[in-house]
Amino acid sequence: MQSTLRLYKLIAAAIFFSTLVAGVAIYRKYGYSTVWLSSTSPNQRYTVELTGDKGRGGILIPSVVRSNILIGGERVVSDRYVHSGDAMDISFELAYPKHAWVNESTLQFWSDRHRREDNLDVLLITNNTQKVIRCLQIKTWDLIFVFDVQPQSQVKLLFTHRTEGKTIYFEGKFDDGARVEYSASFPEHKNQEPQKYCTTIEYDRTTVYAC
């Protein structure tokens, strides 16, 4: 009798885990690919699509948001990681409830919760190469997409100022397909004044520093 009961429990556990695995697989295949936001620049050249789950993740299954990027109608990035979190982390929709094209080639996501328009940090990005940076995804307290950064040029971005420690993360690629990827962390500070950060992107390295 006990051996039969044990067998039933093993079968029930196997069915449960098989169902769970199948559910995750189906969700990853179909749920992640559904576009729930598509934003196109004023000049109609750049489009950012977001897919995945913008809500809070679960205990076992985190929510993941990814992006597709189209330039001139051509998809140049597919399924790029943007955000993830489990039940203890902030969801994408709470972290970045607002978005807008701040110019023809920059799309920014942010929250007004800690933001003051008269007290924003500055990020200067210098392309110190002879190649065009086709696209950059930048995460600070905000999420920013920047396109077609020209050779030997500089881009100025503004983002939410907070005194907590922060990480500035860059990911993107040049027009020849070479990748750009770098992150830099900065400690907590008590300065309520806007901070300035400088980034230099070269062929073989990227540097980020307070300036």
Order of alpha helices (4+ residues) and beta strands (2+ residues): alpha-beta-beta-beta-beta-alpha-beta-beta-beta-beta-beta-beta-beta-beta-beta-beta
